[in-house]
């Protein structure tokens, strides 16, 4: 199958793992990278043997590039996606799809008008951990899923990230930063969301950066840093969920649990690709570790664009789709809206749960 030539826009911290992994997928050929800081693009190109470092307009004007991977900051996700679409490129964007629902819908609508595909992170649900959890549920081992719990408990990113300001601006916060991993995994396991309610708060009005690059600088907090809420899925299951940057003393809450009529499933951190996955049935006193199905058990960011590239070539649907990402984006805003308006939020969008990965495909080949 003919390779899909790829260009990456945005050469920040997350770009390295995409650049490293693009070379592993036989369907992808990473031919260029670009950044507002051309020197940074040149550094990444040299580090990952990328043929060309370009300006953003140069990359978008390159006729051989079919797929743009957009790794810019959330505030410009939508605008860069739209620029790529207008240049005739399919686009895969880091999460979230956009800052607002209006922007996200604009991206999807324009892609549909132009006959182009949109994909969006996270792709961690491709990993063997979530795929094993999905298989365990589909086998009926926990019976009918009836409830779930998901917790992302953190002190925030200013103590380690070199440029943490955007985590506390619009499009940031724990829900928009980490919520996509949890919500995408829940949709993979339990299906699309019907309604959401929530409450939000912020422990601090400003944060002090303690990472070395900007140590001592202050960041104004412009978005809730603690979001707690309830989710009802279209299939009937309900879930409780907390995402927080306000957990300063640590937490023992689990990443994710799925409870069914015949047992409980312990789901691994949805920000990772591996396990473990554990299960306990009714009346049992010990947890049983579920053998992980063969697959992607390490950081394989880039697998979403690879799956999308096969979709470009074959015409099939891709798993980390724009429709899935928009459903997640609407759900994230639903927590905030429900809190500010004091009511349940009924979802307007829906999506299909991604198809499981075929169990018999070799690694780095996703042609089904």
N, C-alpha and C positions, 0 to 999 in steps of 0.2 A: 504494500500500500504506500502511495506517495507521501512523503513526509509533509507536515504542515510547518511552514516557516514562521517563527515566533519572534516578536520583539517585546522587551520588557521596558515599561515606563515606571520609573521610581527605583532608585538604587540605594534605599535606606537599609535599615537593620534586617528586615524580613527578606530582602531580595536574595541574599546569599543562598538560602536553602532552596529557593526556586531555581536559581541558576545552576546549582549543583545537581539537582534532580532532573532538570529538563534533559540533560545529556543522557540520562538512563533510559528514557522512554523512546523506543524506536520510531514512534510516530512524530516526535517533535524534533525540530532543528532550530535551536536558539541562535539567531543570526545577528542580533543587535540589542543594545540597551541604551536607555536615554534617561536623563535627569535634568532638572533645572540647573543643577551644579554639574557642568560637563566634566570637571575634574573627578568628581565622584563616580560618574559613569565610566570614565577611563580607568579608574582604579578597579572597579568591579569587572570590567571587560578583561583587564589584564589578569585579575585573580582567577577568573573562571573560563579563560580562553574563549571569550566571545569575540567574534570577528570584528565587530564595529561598535564604537561608542559614538552616539549621535546626539544632537539636540532633539527635543520632542517634535518640532515641526519636521525635521529631517526623517525621523523614524516614521511618522504618520504618512509622509509622502512617498515612502519606499513601496513600490508596487509589488515586490515579491513577498512582503510580510502579510500573511493572511490573518494571524491571530495576535492580538495585543494582550499582554498580561499587565494589568494596571495595579501597581503596588504603591500608589501615592497615598497621602494622608486622607482620612475619611472626608474632610471638608471639600475635597475636590474630586472624590470618586466619580460622582455623577458627571461633572463637566468633562473630565478626561475620557470617560466612557463615551459620552456623546461625540467628542472630537474624533475618537477612534472609529465610531460607527459612521460618521459623516465622511471619513476617509476610506470607507468601504471595508473596514476590518471587523472581524468577529472580536469580541472582547471578553476577557475573564478578569474579574476584579477581586481584590482582597475584601474581606468583610469590613463593614457592612456594605450592602449594595449601594446605598446612598445615605445621606444624613436624614432626609425627610422622605415621607411616603410619596409626596408629589414628585420629587426628583427621581425616585426609584421607578415610579410609573412612567415618567417621561422617557427614561432609558429603555424600558421594555417596549413601550409603544413605538419608539423610533426604530428599534431593532426589528420589530415586526414589519414596519412599513418598508424597511430596506432589505428584508429577507436575510437578516444576519442573526447570529446566535449570541446570547449573553449567558455567561456563567459566573459563579461567585463562590468564594470561600465561605465557610470552611469546608475542607474536603477530608477532615479527620474521620468522618463516618465511613470512608472507604477502608479504614484500617481494620485489622483482624479483630480488635477488641469489640467494636460496635457491630461488625458483621457476625461475630460469634454470638453476641447477645441477641441479634435479630434472628439468627437461626434457632437459638434456644427457645425463643418465644414462638416462632413459627412451628416448631416441633411439638408445641403444647405442653412443655415441661412445667410452666407455671400456670397453666390453665388460661382462662380469659383475663387479660390485664384489666385491672380495675382502678389502680392508682399508681402514682409515682412521686418521688421526691428528688429534687436536684438542688445542689448547693455549690456556689463558687464563692469561697470565703477568703478574702485577701486584704492586705494592708495598703494596697495601691502600688503604683509603679515608680513613684518618684525616688525610691531608694536604690533603684538599679538601672532604670532606663536613661540613656544619655539625653533624650529630648522628650520628657514626659508631658509637656504642656497640653498636647492635643487630647490626652486621656481625660482632661478636666474641662474641655470645651464641648460645644455642640457636636454630637456624633460620637462622643466619648463616654466616660463613665463605665461602671462595671457591666451594665446591661448591654451597651453597644459594643464594648470591647470583648467581653467573654460570653454574653448571652447567645450570640450566634452558634457557638459550639454546643451549648446545652440544648437550645431549642431545635437545632437541626438534628441532633441525635434523638431527641424525643419524637420529632416528626418521623424520622426513619423507623423508630421502634413502635410508635403508637398511632401514627397517621396525622393528618392535618388538624389544626386547632379551630374550635368553634367559638370560644369566648375566653376572656381574660379579665381578672380584676387585680388590683394591686395598691400598694402604698409605697411611697418613696421618702427619703430623707437625705441629709448631708451632715456629717458630723463636724466638718471643718469648713470655714469660709475660704481658707487658703491653705496651701500645702508648701512645705519647704523641701526643696530638692536636696538630697543627700548623696546622689551619684556624683562622681568626680567631675564630669565635664561642666556642670552648672551648680556645683555644691553651694548652698546658701541662698540661692535665688528662690523667690516665692512665686507660686502659681495660684491664680485666682480660680476658685471652684465655681463653674458655671452650670453644672448639671448634677442631678442626684447621684450620690456615691453609695447609697444603700437602697436596693429595690427588692421588695418582697411581694409575692403575689400567688394567685391561683389560676390554673389553666383547666379548661374543659375541652377535651378532644372530641372531634366529630364522632368517633367510635364509642364514646361514653365514658372513657376513663378520665379521671381528674388527677391533677398534679399540683404540688406545692413547690415553689422555686424561690431561691434567694440568690442574688448576685450582689457582692459588696466589696468596696474598697475601704470599709470602716472596721475591719476586724484586726485590731492592733495587737491582740494577745494570742492569736492562733485559734484554731477550731478543730474539733474532732468529728464534725458532721461529714457524712459520706458525699462523694461526688454525685452519685445517682443510684437510685433503687427503683425497680419496677415490681409492683405487688400484684399477684394474680390470684385466682380462685384456688389454685393448687400449690402455690409456693411463691418465693421471692427471688428476684434476680439482682445481684450486685453488678452494676455496670461500671467499667473503668472510666477514668478521667476522659471526658470527650474532647479535651484539648490534646490528647495523645492518640497514637495509632494502635498501641498494643493492649495487653490485658493488665491484670487478670480479670476473668469473668467467673463469678461464683453463684451457686444456686442452692437453695434449701427448700425442700418440700414440706407439706403439711405433716406435722408430727415428728419431724426430724430435728435432732439437736445439734448437728454439725453441718457446716457449709461444705459443699463439694465444688472443687475447682473444675470448671468446664474446659476440656482441651480446646485450645484455640485452633480454629480452622486455618489452613494455609493461607497466607496472604501478606499484607503489608503491615509489619509490626514495628516499624521505626518511622521517624519523621520523613514522610514522603510528600510534603507539599510540592505541588506540581502535578500530582496525579489527577486533580480536577481538570486542568487544562489538557492533559493527555487524553482523558476520557472524552472531553469536548472535541478534541482534534479528530478522534475516531468518528464522532457524530457528524462532524463537518464532511468527512470523506464518505460515510455510509448513508447518511440521512436519518439514522436512528436518533432517539432522544438522548440527551446527556443527563447525568445524575445530579451534579451540582448546578442546577439550572437557575436561570434568572427568576422563574416563577417561584421556586422554593425559597430563594433569597428574599424575594419581595414579601412572601408570606411571613418569613422570620422578621423582616423589617417592620411590617405592620404589627406583629405581635409584640415586638420590643416597645414600640410607641404605645401600644395598648396598655402596658403596665403603667406608663407615665400618665396617659390620659385618664385611666381609671382612678388613679390617685388624685389627680388635680380636679377631676369632675365628680368624684365620689360616687361612681357607678360602675356596673359591669360594662365591658366593651365587647360588642359583638363583631367578630371578624367579617370583613367584606371580601377578602381574598380567600382562595384555597389553592391547593397544589396536590400533586401526586407524591406519595412517599417514593423515594428513589428505589430503583430495582436493586436487589442484592447483587453483589459481584459474583460472576460465575466462579465456581470452586475449582474448575479444571484448567484455568488459564495460567500460563507461566507469568512470573513477576515481570512487571514493566510492559505487559501486553494487555490491552483492555479493549479488544476489538469486538466485544459483545456487550 
